[in-house]
Amino acid sequence: MNGKTYWLQSGAAVVASGLLLAACATAERDRAAEIEPLLLAAGFQKRVADTPQKLAHLQQLQPLKLVPHARQTSVYYVYADPNGCRCAYVGNEMAFEQYQGLVLKQTISQAKVSVTREDEDSMMSWGSWGPSFWP
């Protein structure tokens, strides 16, 4: 393999990697855009990192994941978004339970919407079961 081919292949690999990373970042941002309104509706408090110290602390937290933290005798949950809103959503156990209920309702609702009329018809079509199945 000559040097020119090597550099072309290496360049293509770098470009492909960059595109893959950009797609992953976009998917994470889309997911955050779905989660954050649910957190607010469940009673989580949005805390903006409006000082350099708060931003530094925010960047130490696990991003875009709801994580439990123990504090004295209670547990609170934190969802950090250091790159999007530069904020954290903080809630207690009650807010977390509310959030779980909202996620479940949303999941059920999306599942109902994805079942089209054609899907319902095909589910009710016994097709190969035919009349010979029933005595």
C-alpha positions in Angstrom: 0.0 0.0 0.0 1.4 3.4 -0.9 1.5 6.4 1.3 -1.3 8.2 -0.5 -3.7 5.3 0.0 -2.8 5.0 3.6 -3.5 8.7 4.3 -6.8 8.5 2.4 -8.0 5.5 4.4 -6.8 7.2 7.7 -8.6 10.4 6.8 -11.8 8.5 6.0 -11.6 6.7 9.3 -11.2 10.0 11.2 -14.2 11.5 9.3 -16.4 8.5 10.0 -15.5 8.5 13.7 -16.3 12.2 13.8 -19.7 11.6 12.2 -20.5 8.8 14.6 -19.6 10.9 17.6 -21.7 13.8 16.3 -24.7 11.4 15.9 -24.3 10.1 19.4 -24.1 13.6 20.8 -27.3 14.5 18.9 -29.1 11.4 20.2 -28.1 12.3 23.8 -29.4 15.9 23.3 -32.7 14.6 21.9 -33.0 12.2 24.9 -32.2 15.1 27.3 -34.9 17.2 25.6 -37.4 14.4 26.4 -36.4 13.8 30.0 -36.0 17.3 31.3 -39.7 18.4 30.9 -40.7 15.1 32.7 -38.3 15.9 35.6 -39.8 19.4 36.0 -43.4 18.0 35.9 -42.4 15.5 38.6 -41.3 18.2 40.9 -37.5 18.3 40.3 -35.9 21.7 40.9 -33.7 23.1 38.1 -30.5 24.5 39.4 -28.5 26.5 36.9 -24.7 26.5 37.2 -24.4 30.3 37.1 -20.9 30.6 38.7 -17.6 29.1 37.8 -17.6 27.0 41.0 -21.1 25.6 40.3 -20.1 24.8 36.7 -17.0 23.0 37.8 -19.1 20.9 40.3 -21.7 20.2 37.6 -19.0 18.9 35.2 -17.9 16.4 37.9 -21.4 14.8 38.0 -22.3 12.0 35.7 -24.0 13.7 32.7 -27.4 12.9 31.3 -28.2 10.2 33.8 -30.5 10.3 36.9 -28.2 9.3 39.8 -29.2 8.8 43.5 -27.1 10.6 46.2 -27.4 9.9 49.9 -27.3 12.9 52.2 -27.6 12.4 55.9 -30.9 10.5 56.3 -32.4 11.0 52.9 -31.8 10.3 49.3 -32.0 12.8 46.5 -31.7 12.4 42.8 -29.6 14.5 40.4 -29.8 14.7 36.6 -26.8 16.8 35.4 -26.8 18.5 32.0 -23.4 20.3 31.8 -23.4 20.8 28.0 -27.0 21.6 27.3 -28.7 23.8 29.8 -25.6 23.9 32.1 -27.9 22.9 34.9 -28.8 20.1 37.2 -32.3 18.8 38.1 -32.5 17.9 41.8 -35.4 16.0 43.4 -36.3 14.0 46.5 -37.7 10.4 46.6 -41.3 11.7 46.0 -40.2 13.6 42.9 -38.3 10.5 41.7 -41.4 8.3 42.1 -43.5 10.9 40.3 -41.0 10.9 37.5 -41.1 7.1 37.2 -44.9 7.3 36.9 -44.7 9.9 34.2 -42.1 7.8 32.2 -44.4 4.8 32.5 -47.4 6.8 31.3 -45.4 8.2 28.4 -44.1 4.7 27.4 -47.6 3.2 27.5 -48.9 6.2 25.5 -46.2 5.8 22.8 -46.8 2.1 22.6 -50.5 2.7 22.0 -49.8 5.3 19.3 -47.4 2.9 17.5 -50.1 0.3 17.1 -51.8 1.2 13.9 -55.2 0.0 12.7 -53.4 -2.4 10.4 -51.5 -3.8 13.3 -54.8 -4.3 15.2 -56.3 -6.0 12.1 -53.4 -8.4 11.7 -53.4 -9.2 15.4 -57.1 -10.2 15.1 -56.5 -12.2 11.9 -56.2 -15.8 12.8 -54.8 -16.6 9.4 -53.1 -20.1 9.6 -54.9 -21.0 12.8 -58.0 -21.4 10.6 -61.2 -23.2 11.5 -59.3 -26.6 11.9 -57.7 -25.4 15.1 -61.0 -25.1 16.9 -62.9 -28.4 17.5 
